[in-house]
C-alpha cells in the first residue's frame, strides 16, 4: 500500500495516494517480539519494532488535527483517520478519541469498530499503561 520514498536518519518518508506520510510506528507481530516497556513503545528502532510516537507534536497537525493512516499489509486492510489530541496525551475515557473522524478505509464489513488511537490504563490504578487502537 505504501511506497517507501526515502530514509532520512531513522525517519521513513512514505507515499500513499500521492501524499507524503511520516512513519511513526511499526510492529511486526509475526516475529512474536513485544515492546518491553512504555518507553520502548514510545521510541525504538529495531527490525521488528519501530516507534517515534514520542516525537509527535503540534507541528505535525493538519487543520488543527493529527492525521493517521494505519496499514495491515498481510490483510490488505487500511484505515485513515483524524483526531484532535496526541495519542500519548489522550487517555481513553470515551469510546472515540477526541475529535475522531474515520476517513478513507477498506475495513471489512463486520470488523471490530474503529475509534482512533488513545492511551489506556489497565490493571491496578495507574500501574499499567498501553497504547491501543480503539
HUCOR-V260029 format. One record per residue. RES is the residue in three letters. PSI is psi in whole degrees, 0 to 359 (999 if undefined). NEAR is the number of other C-alpha atoms within 8 Angstrom. Layout:
res-><RES,RES>
psi-><PSI,PSI>
near-><NEAR,NEAR>
This chain:
res-><UNK,UNK,UNK,UNK,UNK,UNK,UNK,UNK,UNK,UNK,UNK,UNK,UNK,UNK,UNK,UNK,UNK,UNK,UNK,UNK,UNK,UNK,UNK,UNK,UNK,UNK,UNK,UNK,UNK,UNK,UNK,UNK,UNK,UNK,UNK,UNK,UNK,UNK,UNK,UNK,UNK,UNK,UNK,UNK,UNK,UNK,UNK,UNK,UNK,UNK,UNK,UNK,UNK,UNK,UNK,UNK,UNK,UNK,UNK,UNK,UNK,UNK,UNK,UNK,UNK,UNK,UNK,UNK,UNK,UNK,UNK,UNK,UNK,UNK,UNK,UNK,UNK,UNK,UNK,UNK,UNK,UNK,UNK,UNK,UNK,UNK,UNK,UNK,UNK,UNK,UNK,UNK,UNK,UNK,UNK,UNK,UNK,UNK,UNK,UNK,UNK,UNK,UNK,UNK,UNK,UNK,UNK,UNK,UNK,UNK,UNK,UNK,UNK,UNK,UNK,UNK,UNK,UNK,UNK,UNK,UNK,UNK,UNK,UNK,UNK,UNK,UNK,UNK,UNK,UNK,UNK,UNK,UNK,UNK>
psi-><310,151,122,124,312,150,124,107,240,17,131,126,126,156,131,123,47,22,146,140,149,125,125,347,141,136,116,97,335,337,350,38,117,164,139,346,167,320,318,322,333,330,113,163,95,180,316,351,136,133,133,33,328,355,357,128,175,329,344,1,148,125,43,19,154,136,130,154,118,135,132,84,328,336,357,44,144,159,136,142,167,153,156,324,152,131,338,344,323,121,131,106,347,177,314,148,149,125,15,130,118,135,218,134,164,40,133,147,138,0,162,138,146,136,12,188,121,166,138,152,128,164,206,142,114,0,318,135,148,160,125,146,123,999>
near-><6,6,7,8,8,7,8,7,4,6,8,11,13,13,12,10,4,5,6,8,8,8,9,8,9,9,7,9,8,4,6,6,7,6,8,6,6,9,6,10,11,10,11,10,8,6,5,10,13,13,14,11,11,8,5,8,7,5,4,7,10,7,4,6,10,12,10,7,8,7,9,8,7,5,5,8,12,11,13,12,13,14,14,11,11,10,10,10,8,11,10,10,4,5,7,10,15,8,9,12,7,11,8,7,9,7,8,6,4,4,6,4,5,7,11,12,10,15,14,10,11,10,7,6,7,8,8,9,10,9,10,8,8,10>
